């Protein structure tokens, strides 16, 4: 989903507001989304921050 020229889905994953999820088959942006999730997770951004989202 794009908002102006920004991939809103990728933007949410980069900011730690969403996770990458592949339901069935890999899709066009799967690598971009997985990389963004790994970076956000490593940096403990958003849902990856243990102070923000506790289990």
mmCIF file of the N, C-alpha and C atoms, coordinates in Angstrom:
data_MODEL
# 
_entry.id   MODEL 
# 
loop_
_atom_site.group_PDB 
_atom_site.id 
_atom_site.type_symbol 
_atom_site.label_atom_id 
_atom_site.label_alt_id 
_atom_site.label_comp_id 
_atom_site.label_asym_id 
_atom_site.label_entity_id 
_atom_site.label_seq_id 
_atom_site.pdbx_PDB_ins_code 
_atom_site.Cartn_x 
_atom_site.Cartn_y 
_atom_site.Cartn_z 
_atom_site.occupancy 
_atom_site.B_iso_or_equiv 
_atom_site.pdbx_formal_charge 
_atom_site.auth_seq_id 
_atom_site.auth_comp_id 
_atom_site.auth_asym_id 
_atom_site.auth_atom_id 
_atom_site.pdbx_PDB_model_num 
ATOM 1   N N  . UNK A 1 1  ? 0.847  -1.156  0.000  1.00 0.00 ? 1  UNK A N  1 
ATOM 2   C CA . UNK A 1 1  ? 0.000  0.000   0.000  1.00 0.00 ? 1  UNK A CA 1 
ATOM 3   C C  . UNK A 1 1  ? 0.904  1.233   0.000  1.00 0.00 ? 1  UNK A C  1 
ATOM 4   N N  . UNK A 1 2  ? 0.625  2.132   -0.899 1.00 0.00 ? 2  UNK A N  1 
ATOM 5   C CA . UNK A 1 2  ? 1.422  3.348   -1.000 1.00 0.00 ? 2  UNK A CA 1 
ATOM 6   C C  . UNK A 1 2  ? 0.619  4.558   -0.569 1.00 0.00 ? 2  UNK A C  1 
ATOM 7   N N  . UNK A 1 3  ? 1.274  5.458   0.125  1.00 0.00 ? 3  UNK A N  1 
ATOM 8   C CA . UNK A 1 3  ? 0.726  6.753   0.488  1.00 0.00 ? 3  UNK A CA 1 
ATOM 9   C C  . UNK A 1 3  ? 1.679  7.766   -0.105 1.00 0.00 ? 3  UNK A C  1 
ATOM 10  N N  . UNK A 1 4  ? 1.230  8.495   -1.099 1.00 0.00 ? 4  UNK A N  1 
ATOM 11  C CA . UNK A 1 4  ? 2.096  9.312   -1.941 1.00 0.00 ? 4  UNK A CA 1 
ATOM 12  C C  . UNK A 1 4  ? 3.113  8.361   -2.572 1.00 0.00 ? 4  UNK A C  1 
ATOM 13  N N  . UNK A 1 5  ? 4.392  8.550   -2.359 1.00 0.00 ? 5  UNK A N  1 
ATOM 14  C CA . UNK A 1 5  ? 5.404  7.651   -2.921 1.00 0.00 ? 5  UNK A CA 1 
ATOM 15  C C  . UNK A 1 5  ? 6.030  6.756   -1.854 1.00 0.00 ? 5  UNK A C  1 
ATOM 16  N N  . UNK A 1 6  ? 5.379  6.637   -0.723 1.00 0.00 ? 6  UNK A N  1 
ATOM 17  C CA . UNK A 1 6  ? 5.930  5.872   0.397  1.00 0.00 ? 6  UNK A CA 1 
ATOM 18  C C  . UNK A 1 6  ? 5.180  4.549   0.536  1.00 0.00 ? 6  UNK A C  1 
ATOM 19  N N  . UNK A 1 7  ? 5.933  3.465   0.631  1.00 0.00 ? 7  UNK A N  1 
ATOM 20  C CA . UNK A 1 7  ? 5.334  2.160   0.891  1.00 0.00 ? 7  UNK A CA 1 
ATOM 21  C C  . UNK A 1 7  ? 4.950  2.150   2.373  1.00 0.00 ? 7  UNK A C  1 
ATOM 22  N N  . UNK A 1 8  ? 3.672  2.335   2.644  1.00 0.00 ? 8  UNK A N  1 
ATOM 23  C CA . UNK A 1 8  ? 3.199  2.460   4.025  1.00 0.00 ? 8  UNK A CA 1 
ATOM 24  C C  . UNK A 1 8  ? 3.448  1.185   4.829  1.00 0.00 ? 8  UNK A C  1 
ATOM 25  N N  . UNK A 1 9  ? 3.324  0.032   4.193  1.00 0.00 ? 9  UNK A N  1 
ATOM 26  C CA . UNK A 1 9  ? 3.574  -1.230  4.895  1.00 0.00 ? 9  UNK A CA 1 
ATOM 27  C C  . UNK A 1 9  ? 5.032  -1.316  5.338  1.00 0.00 ? 9  UNK A C  1 
ATOM 28  N N  . UNK A 1 10 ? 5.943  -1.006  4.433  1.00 0.00 ? 10 UNK A N  1 
ATOM 29  C CA . UNK A 1 10 ? 7.369  -1.027  4.754  1.00 0.00 ? 10 UNK A CA 1 
ATOM 30  C C  . UNK A 1 10 ? 7.676  -0.002  5.838  1.00 0.00 ? 10 UNK A C  1 
ATOM 31  N N  . UNK A 1 11 ? 7.078  1.165   5.729  1.00 0.00 ? 11 UNK A N  1 
ATOM 32  C CA . UNK A 1 11 ? 7.299  2.220   6.711  1.00 0.00 ? 11 UNK A CA 1 
ATOM 33  C C  . UNK A 1 11 ? 6.875  1.781   8.109  1.00 0.00 ? 11 UNK A C  1 
ATOM 34  N N  . UNK A 1 12 ? 5.756  1.088   8.208  1.00 0.00 ? 12 UNK A N  1 
ATOM 35  C CA . UNK A 1 12 ? 5.293  0.602   9.515  1.00 0.00 ? 12 UNK A CA 1 
ATOM 36  C C  . UNK A 1 12 ? 6.248  -0.436  10.090 1.00 0.00 ? 12 UNK A C  1 
ATOM 37  N N  . UNK A 1 13 ? 6.768  -1.317  9.244  1.00 0.00 ? 13 UNK A N  1 
ATOM 38  C CA . UNK A 1 13 ? 7.719  -2.336  9.713  1.00 0.00 ? 13 UNK A CA 1 
ATOM 39  C C  . UNK A 1 13 ? 9.021  -1.674  10.145 1.00 0.00 ? 13 UNK A C  1 
ATOM 40  N N  . UNK A 1 14 ? 9.501  -0.720  9.363  1.00 0.00 ? 14 UNK A N  1 
ATOM 41  C CA . UNK A 1 14 ? 10.744 -0.013  9.702  1.00 0.00 ? 14 UNK A CA 1 
ATOM 42  C C  . UNK A 1 14 ? 10.644 0.689   11.048 1.00 0.00 ? 14 UNK A C  1 
ATOM 43  N N  . UNK A 1 15 ? 9.471  1.195   11.386 1.00 0.00 ? 15 UNK A N  1 
ATOM 44  C CA . UNK A 1 15 ? 9.269  1.927   12.632 1.00 0.00 ? 15 UNK A CA 1 
ATOM 45  C C  . UNK A 1 15 ? 8.910  1.020   13.808 1.00 0.00 ? 15 UNK A C  1 
ATOM 46  N N  . UNK A 1 16 ? 8.848  -0.279  13.531 1.00 0.00 ? 16 UNK A N  1 
ATOM 47  C CA . UNK A 1 16 ? 8.538  -1.222  14.595 1.00 0.00 ? 16 UNK A CA 1 
ATOM 48  C C  . UNK A 1 16 ? 7.073  -1.253  14.973 1.00 0.00 ? 16 UNK A C  1 
ATOM 49  N N  . UNK A 1 17 ? 6.195  -0.823  14.075 1.00 0.00 ? 17 UNK A N  1 
ATOM 50  C CA . UNK A 1 17 ? 4.758  -0.839  14.330 1.00 0.00 ? 17 UNK A CA 1 
ATOM 51  C C  . UNK A 1 17 ? 4.083  -2.090  13.782 1.00 0.00 ? 17 UNK A C  1 
ATOM 52  N N  . UNK A 1 18 ? 4.825  -2.902  13.016 1.00 0.00 ? 18 UNK A N  1 
ATOM 53  C CA . UNK A 1 18 ? 4.237  -4.091  12.389 1.00 0.00 ? 18 UNK A CA 1 
ATOM 54  C C  . UNK A 1 18 ? 5.318  -5.138  12.168 1.00 0.00 ? 18 UNK A C  1 
ATOM 55  N N  . UNK A 1 19 ? 4.867  -6.377  11.985 1.00 0.00 ? 19 UNK A N  1 
ATOM 56  C CA . UNK A 1 19 ? 5.763  -7.487  11.673 1.00 0.00 ? 19 UNK A CA 1 
ATOM 57  C C  . UNK A 1 19 ? 5.553  -7.909  10.225 1.00 0.00 ? 19 UNK A C  1 
ATOM 58  N N  . UNK A 1 20 ? 6.578  -8.503  9.651  1.00 0.00 ? 20 UNK A N  1 
ATOM 59  C CA . UNK A 1 20 ? 6.442  -9.115  8.327  1.00 0.00 ? 20 UNK A CA 1 
ATOM 60  C C  . UNK A 1 20 ? 5.699  -10.421 8.513  1.00 0.00 ? 20 UNK A C  1 
ATOM 61  N N  . UNK A 1 21 ? 4.768  -10.707 7.619  1.00 0.00 ? 21 UNK A N  1 
ATOM 62  C CA . UNK A 1 21 ? 4.027  -11.958 7.692  1.00 0.00 ? 21 UNK A CA 1 
ATOM 63  C C  . UNK A 1 21 ? 3.759  -12.452 6.278  1.00 0.00 ? 21 UNK A C  1 
ATOM 64  N N  . UNK A 1 22 ? 4.226  -13.655 5.984  1.00 0.00 ? 22 UNK A N  1 
ATOM 65  C CA . UNK A 1 22 ? 3.966  -14.269 4.687  1.00 0.00 ? 22 UNK A CA 1 
ATOM 66  C C  . UNK A 1 22 ? 2.911  -15.336 4.897  1.00 0.00 ? 22 UNK A C  1 
ATOM 67  N N  . UNK A 1 23 ? 1.726  -15.114 4.342  1.00 0.00 ? 23 UNK A N  1 
ATOM 68  C CA . UNK A 1 23 ? 0.613  -16.035 4.529  1.00 0.00 ? 23 UNK A CA 1 
ATOM 69  C C  . UNK A 1 23 ? 0.775  -17.299 3.703  1.00 0.00 ? 23 UNK A C  1 
ATOM 70  N N  . UNK A 1 24 ? 1.083  -17.146 2.427  1.00 0.00 ? 24 UNK A N  1 
ATOM 71  C CA . UNK A 1 24 ? 1.117  -18.313 1.550  1.00 0.00 ? 24 UNK A CA 1 
ATOM 72  C C  . UNK A 1 24 ? 2.415  -18.347 0.763  1.00 0.00 ? 24 UNK A C  1 
ATOM 73  N N  . UNK A 1 25 ? 2.494  -17.577 -0.285 1.00 0.00 ? 25 UNK A N  1 
ATOM 74  C CA . UNK A 1 25 ? 3.670  -17.571 -1.152 1.00 0.00 ? 25 UNK A CA 1 
ATOM 75  C C  . UNK A 1 25 ? 4.445  -16.277 -0.950 1.00 0.00 ? 25 UNK A C  1 
ATOM 76  N N  . UNK A 1 26 ? 5.754  -16.322 -1.157 1.00 0.00 ? 26 UNK A N  1 
ATOM 77  C CA . UNK A 1 26 ? 6.528  -15.076 -1.098 1.00 0.00 ? 26 UNK A CA 1 
ATOM 78  C C  . UNK A 1 26 ? 5.961  -14.043 -2.072 1.00 0.00 ? 26 UNK A C  1 
ATOM 79  N N  . UNK A 1 27 ? 6.068  -12.809 -1.721 1.00 0.00 ? 27 UNK A N  1 
ATOM 80  C CA . UNK A 1 27 ? 5.518  -11.717 -2.509 1.00 0.00 ? 27 UNK A CA 1 
ATOM 81  C C  . UNK A 1 27 ? 6.640  -10.760 -2.894 1.00 0.00 ? 27 UNK A C  1 
ATOM 82  N N  . UNK A 1 28 ? 6.310  -9.769  -3.672 1.00 0.00 ? 28 UNK A N  1 
ATOM 83  C CA . UNK A 1 28 ? 7.297  -8.864  -4.269 1.00 0.00 ? 28 UNK A CA 1 
ATOM 84  C C  . UNK A 1 28 ? 8.237  -8.226  -3.240 1.00 0.00 ? 28 UNK A C  1 
ATOM 85  N N  . UNK A 1 29 ? 7.724  -7.818  -2.106 1.00 0.00 ? 29 UNK A N  1 
ATOM 86  C CA . UNK A 1 29 ? 8.519  -7.053  -1.142 1.00 0.00 ? 29 UNK A CA 1 
ATOM 87  C C  . UNK A 1 29 ? 8.995  -7.873  0.057  1.00 0.00 ? 29 UNK A C  1 
ATOM 88  N N  . UNK A 1 30 ? 8.900  -9.182  -0.012 1.00 0.00 ? 30 UNK A N  1 
ATOM 89  C CA . UNK A 1 30 ? 9.199  -10.009 1.160  1.00 0.00 ? 30 UNK A CA 1 
ATOM 90  C C  . UNK A 1 30 ? 10.610 -9.761  1.698  1.00 0.00 ? 30 UNK A C  1 
ATOM 91  N N  . UNK A 1 31 ? 11.599 -9.656  0.842  1.00 0.00 ? 31 UNK A N  1 
ATOM 92  C CA . UNK A 1 31 ? 12.971 -9.422  1.324  1.00 0.00 ? 31 UNK A CA 1 
ATOM 93  C C  . UNK A 1 31 ? 13.105 -8.055  1.967  1.00 0.00 ? 31 UNK A C  1 
ATOM 94  N N  . UNK A 1 32 ? 12.497 -7.035  1.368  1.00 0.00 ? 32 UNK A N  1 
ATOM 95  C CA . UNK A 1 32 ? 12.544 -5.687  1.946  1.00 0.00 ? 32 UNK A CA 1 
ATOM 96  C C  . UNK A 1 32 ? 11.888 -5.673  3.324  1.00 0.00 ? 32 UNK A C  1 
ATOM 97  N N  . UNK A 1 33 ? 10.742 -6.336  3.436  1.00 0.00 ? 33 UNK A N  1 
ATOM 98  C CA . UNK A 1 33 ? 10.023 -6.363  4.704  1.00 0.00 ? 33 UNK A CA 1 
ATOM 99  C C  . UNK A 1 33 ? 10.800 -7.146  5.760  1.00 0.00 ? 33 UNK A C  1 
ATOM 100 N N  . UNK A 1 34 ? 11.377 -8.272  5.386  1.00 0.00 ? 34 UNK A N  1 
ATOM 101 C CA . UNK A 1 34 ? 12.160 -9.069  6.337  1.00 0.00 ? 34 UNK A CA 1 
ATOM 102 C C  . UNK A 1 34 ? 13.393 -8.301  6.805  1.00 0.00 ? 34 UNK A C  1 
ATOM 103 N N  . UNK A 1 35 ? 14.069 -7.629  5.886  1.00 0.00 ? 35 UNK A N  1 
ATOM 104 C CA . UNK A 1 35 ? 15.240 -6.827  6.265  1.00 0.00 ? 35 UNK A CA 1 
ATOM 105 C C  . UNK A 1 35 ? 14.842 -5.699  7.207  1.00 0.00 ? 35 UNK A C  1 
ATOM 106 N N  . UNK A 1 36 ? 13.750 -5.020  6.899  1.00 0.00 ? 36 UNK A N  1 
ATOM 107 C CA . UNK A 1 36 ? 13.282 -3.927  7.750  1.00 0.00 ? 36 UNK A CA 1 
ATOM 108 C C  . UNK A 1 36 ? 12.930 -4.441  9.142  1.00 0.00 ? 36 UNK A C  1 
ATOM 109 N N  . UNK A 1 37 ? 12.296 -5.599  9.207  1.00 0.00 ? 37 UNK A N  1 
ATOM 110 C CA . UNK A 1 37 ? 11.944 -6.178  10.507 1.00 0.00 ? 37 UNK A CA 1 
ATOM 111 C C  . UNK A 1 37 ? 13.195 -6.535  11.302 1.00 0.00 ? 37 UNK A C  1 
ATOM 112 N N  . UNK A 1 38 ? 14.180 -7.114  10.646 1.00 0.00 ? 38 UNK A N  1 
ATOM 113 C CA . UNK A 1 38 ? 15.428 -7.471  11.330 1.00 0.00 ? 38 UNK A CA 1 
ATOM 114 C C  . UNK A 1 38 ? 16.124 -6.241  11.885 1.00 0.00 ? 38 UNK A C  1 
ATOM 115 N N  . UNK A 1 39 ? 16.152 -5.174  11.119 1.00 0.00 ? 39 UNK A N  1 
ATOM 116 C CA . UNK A 1 39 ? 16.786 -3.935  11.582 1.00 0.00 ? 39 UNK A CA 1 
ATOM 117 C C  . UNK A 1 39 ? 16.026 -3.369  12.778 1.00 0.00 ? 39 UNK A C  1 
ATOM 118 N N  . UNK A 1 40 ? 14.702 -3.267  12.659 1.00 0.00 ? 40 UNK A N  1 
ATOM 119 C CA . UNK A 1 40 ? 13.893 -2.738  13.763 1.00 0.00 ? 40 UNK A CA 1 
ATOM 120 C C  . UNK A 1 40 ? 14.056 -3.596  15.017 1.00 0.00 ? 40 UNK A C  1 
ATOM 121 N N  . UNK A 1 41 ? 14.084 -4.902  14.830 1.00 0.00 ? 41 UNK A N  1 
ATOM 122 C CA . UNK A 1 41 ? 14.248 -5.815  15.960 1.00 0.00 ? 41 UNK A CA 1 
ATOM 123 C C  . UNK A 1 41 ? 15.613 -5.631  16.620 1.00 0.00 ? 41 UNK A C  1 
ATOM 124 N N  . UNK A 1 42 ? 16.652 -5.558  15.817 1.00 0.00 ? 42 UNK A N  1 
ATOM 125 C CA . UNK A 1 42 ? 18.008 -5.382  16.355 1.00 0.00 ? 42 UNK A CA 1 
ATOM 126 C C  . UNK A 1 42 ? 18.166 -4.053  17.078 1.00 0.00 ? 42 UNK A C  1 
ATOM 127 N N  . UNK A 1 43 ? 17.480 -3.022  16.584 1.00 0.00 ? 43 UNK A N  1 
ATOM 128 C CA . UNK A 1 43 ? 17.556 -1.698  17.205 1.00 0.00 ? 43 UNK A CA 1 
ATOM 129 C C  . UNK A 1 43 ? 16.540 -1.524  18.338 1.00 0.00 ? 43 UNK A C  1 
ATOM 130 N N  . UNK A 1 44 ? 15.705 -2.542  18.536 1.00 0.00 ? 44 UNK A N  1 
ATOM 131 C CA . UNK A 1 44 ? 14.673 -2.529  19.581 1.00 0.00 ? 44 UNK A CA 1 
ATOM 132 C C  . UNK A 1 44 ? 13.729 -1.333  19.433 1.00 0.00 ? 44 UNK A C  1 
ATOM 133 N N  . UNK A 1 45 ? 13.231 -1.175  18.206 1.00 0.00 ? 45 UNK A N  1 
ATOM 134 C CA . UNK A 1 45 ? 12.312 -0.085  17.879 1.00 0.00 ? 45 UNK A CA 1 
ATOM 135 C C  . UNK A 1 45 ? 10.872 -0.580  17.987 1.00 0.00 ? 45 UNK A C  1 
ATOM 136 N N  . UNK A 1 46 ? 9.992  0.264   18.509 1.00 0.00 ? 46 UNK A N  1 
ATOM 137 C CA . UNK A 1 46 ? 8.560  -0.045  18.539 1.00 0.00 ? 46 UNK A CA 1 
ATOM 138 C C  . UNK A 1 46 ? 8.249  -1.318  19.302 1.00 0.00 ? 46 UNK A C  1 
ATOM 139 N N  . UNK A 1 47 ? 7.559  -2.258  18.652 1.00 0.00 ? 47 UNK A N  1 
ATOM 140 C CA . UNK A 1 47 ? 7.154  -3.495  19.322 1.00 0.00 ? 47 UNK A CA 1 
ATOM 141 C C  . UNK A 1 47 ? 8.333  -4.336  19.763 1.00 0.00 ? 47 UNK A C  1 
ATOM 142 N N  . UNK A 1 48 ? 9.504  -4.048  19.258 1.00 0.00 ? 48 UNK A N  1 
ATOM 143 C CA . UNK A 1 48 ? 10.707 -4.809  19.611 1.00 0.00 ? 48 UNK A CA 1 
ATOM 144 C C  . UNK A 1 48 ? 11.369 -4.252  20.865 1.00 0.00 ? 48 UNK A C  1 
ATOM 145 N N  . UNK A 1 49 ? 10.887 -3.132  21.366 1.00 0.00 ? 49 UNK A N  1 
ATOM 146 C CA . UNK A 1 49 ? 11.422 -2.521  22.574 1.00 0.00 ? 49 UNK A CA 1 
ATOM 147 C C  . UNK A 1 49 ? 10.771 -3.194  23.785 1.00 0.00 ? 49 UNK A C  1 
ATOM 148 N N  . UNK A 1 50 ? 11.556 -3.880  24.610 1.00 0.00 ? 50 UNK A N  1 
ATOM 149 C CA . UNK A 1 50 ? 10.966 -4.596  25.748 1.00 0.00 ? 50 UNK A CA 1 
ATOM 150 C C  . UNK A 1 50 ? 10.269 -3.672  26.750 1.00 0.00 ? 50 UNK A C  1 
ATOM 151 N N  . UNK A 1 51 ? 10.595 -2.392  26.754 1.00 0.00 ? 51 UNK A N  1 
ATOM 152 C CA . UNK A 1 51 ? 9.933  -1.447  27.648 1.00 0.00 ? 51 UNK A CA 1 
ATOM 153 C C  . UNK A 1 51 ? 8.565  -1.025  27.115 1.00 0.00 ? 51 UNK A C  1 
ATOM 154 N N  . UNK A 1 52 ? 8.362  -1.161  25.819 1.00 0.00 ? 52 UNK A N  1 
ATOM 155 C CA . UNK A 1 52 ? 7.109  -0.749  25.185 1.00 0.00 ? 52 UNK A CA 1 
ATOM 156 C C  . UNK A 1 52 ? 6.108  -1.891  25.131 1.00 0.00 ? 52 UNK A C  1 
ATOM 157 N N  . UNK A 1 53 ? 6.565  -3.027  24.672 1.00 0.00 ? 53 UNK A N  1 
ATOM 158 C CA . UNK A 1 53 ? 5.670  -4.169  24.455 1.00 0.00 ? 53 UNK A CA 1 
ATOM 159 C C  . UNK A 1 53 ? 6.169  -5.355  25.272 1.00 0.00 ? 53 UNK A C  1 
ATOM 160 N N  . UNK A 1 54 ? 5.585  -5.537  26.434 1.00 0.00 ? 54 UNK A N  1 
ATOM 161 C CA . UNK A 1 54 ? 6.004  -6.625  27.316 1.00 0.00 ? 54 UNK A CA 1 
ATOM 162 C C  . UNK A 1 54 ? 5.139  -7.849  27.060 1.00 0.00 ? 54 UNK A C  1 
ATOM 163 N N  . UNK A 1 55 ? 5.756  -9.019  27.143 1.00 0.00 ? 55 UNK A N  1 
ATOM 164 C CA . UNK A 1 55 ? 4.996  -10.270 26.939 1.00 0.00 ? 55 UNK A CA 1 
ATOM 165 C C  . UNK A 1 55 ? 4.252  -10.661 28.180 1.00 0.00 ? 55 UNK A C  1 
# 
